[in-house]
Amino acid sequence: MTRLLMILGAVWAFVLCFFILADIIFRALNLPVSGTKEIVANSVVIIVFMQVGFAVRSGSMLRADFLVLLLPQRAQKLLLIFAYLLGAALFLFLLKAGITPALRSFANGEFDGEGAMKVAVWPARFAILVGAAMAGLNYILLTLIEIFDLRVERMDL
């Protein structure tokens, strides 16, 4: 599931590039594409949260372990487990905090932008929920893998 979401996010980023290019070209002709700012702003949120689960599971999240590597192996493992649990807590709290705003946004028909082009906000809010859930679950999975010394095939492309 995380790989599928990552691929969908990458495809949407690719499509978004052409949308931005079209806006730039049409702006040069004094015919800007209305709603570009709103579409791009919401799309960036969607793309990031569609890909965060894969980033967690594939070990691609940013980490600075230059000090940790100086510690004994047992301490490194305990810190890694602690970091995974903190990551899970962060994303699961984000999931919990985002449920009400996402439902409210959907129920109220919340839109971003003014004038002729308005962009629905609820898809971005639900992307945050899905991404946070996938990242939190992947952090829990990585914690279990580390605690029980499970050998799992590395997830990457």
QUIVENVEN-V788515 format. One record per pair of residues at least 12 apart in sequence whose C-alpha atoms are under 8 Angstrom apart, sorted by the first residue. I is the first residue (numbers start at 0). GAP is how many residues later the second one is. D is the distance in Angstrom with one decimal. If there is no record, write none. Layout:
BEGIN
i | gap | d
I | GAP | D
I | GAP | D
END
This chain:
BEGIN
i | gap | d
1 | 48 | 7.9
1 | 49 | 7.3
1 | 51 | 5.5
1 | 52 | 4.9
1 | 132 | 6.9
2 | 51 | 5.9
4 | 45 | 5.2
4 | 46 | 6.2
4 | 49 | 7.9
5 | 44 | 5.7
5 | 45 | 4.3
5 | 46 | 7.8
5 | 47 | 7.9
5 | 48 | 6.2
6 | 44 | 7.9
7 | 42 | 7.5
8 | 37 | 7.4
8 | 38 | 4.7
8 | 39 | 7.5
8 | 41 | 5.6
8 | 42 | 6.2
9 | 37 | 7.2
11 | 31 | 8.0
11 | 35 | 7.2
12 | 30 | 7.9
12 | 34 | 6.8
15 | 24 | 7.3
15 | 27 | 7.9
18 | 17 | 7.8
19 | 16 | 7.1
22 | 13 | 7.1
33 | 82 | 7.3
33 | 83 | 6.0
34 | 78 | 6.9
34 | 82 | 5.1
34 | 83 | 6.6
34 | 84 | 7.3
37 | 74 | 6.3
37 | 75 | 6.1
37 | 80 | 7.7
37 | 81 | 6.3
38 | 80 | 6.5
41 | 79 | 7.0
41 | 82 | 5.8
42 | 81 | 7.2
44 | 79 | 6.1
44 | 82 | 7.6
44 | 83 | 7.4
45 | 77 | 7.6
45 | 78 | 5.2
45 | 81 | 5.4
45 | 82 | 7.0
48 | 78 | 6.0
48 | 79 | 5.5
48 | 81 | 7.4
48 | 82 | 4.5
48 | 83 | 7.0
49 | 77 | 6.5
49 | 78 | 7.9
49 | 80 | 7.4
49 | 81 | 5.4
50 | 80 | 7.2
51 | 79 | 6.1
51 | 80 | 7.7
51 | 82 | 7.7
51 | 83 | 6.1
52 | 78 | 6.0
52 | 79 | 7.5
52 | 81 | 4.9
52 | 82 | 4.1
52 | 83 | 7.8
52 | 85 | 6.6
53 | 81 | 7.6
55 | 79 | 6.1
55 | 82 | 6.5
55 | 83 | 6.8
56 | 78 | 7.7
56 | 81 | 5.6
56 | 82 | 7.3
56 | 85 | 7.3
56 | 98 | 6.6
57 | 96 | 6.8
57 | 97 | 5.0
57 | 98 | 5.6
76 | 69 | 7.5
80 | 62 | 5.5
80 | 65 | 6.7
80 | 66 | 7.2
83 | 55 | 5.3
83 | 56 | 7.0
83 | 58 | 6.9
83 | 59 | 5.7
84 | 54 | 6.8
84 | 55 | 6.8
84 | 58 | 6.7
86 | 49 | 6.8
86 | 52 | 6.2
87 | 47 | 7.1
87 | 48 | 4.2
87 | 49 | 6.9
87 | 50 | 7.7
87 | 51 | 5.0
87 | 52 | 6.0
88 | 47 | 7.0
89 | 46 | 7.6
90 | 41 | 4.9
90 | 42 | 6.8
90 | 44 | 6.3
90 | 45 | 5.0
91 | 40 | 6.4
91 | 41 | 6.3
91 | 44 | 5.4
93 | 35 | 7.6
93 | 38 | 6.4
94 | 33 | 7.4
94 | 34 | 5.2
94 | 35 | 7.9
94 | 37 | 5.4
94 | 38 | 6.1
97 | 27 | 7.2
97 | 30 | 7.4
97 | 31 | 6.3
98 | 30 | 6.9
100 | 24 | 7.4
101 | 20 | 6.0
101 | 23 | 5.1
101 | 24 | 5.9
102 | 19 | 7.9
104 | 16 | 6.8
104 | 17 | 5.4
104 | 20 | 7.8
105 | 15 | 8.0
105 | 16 | 5.3
108 | 13 | 7.7
109 | 12 | 6.8
END
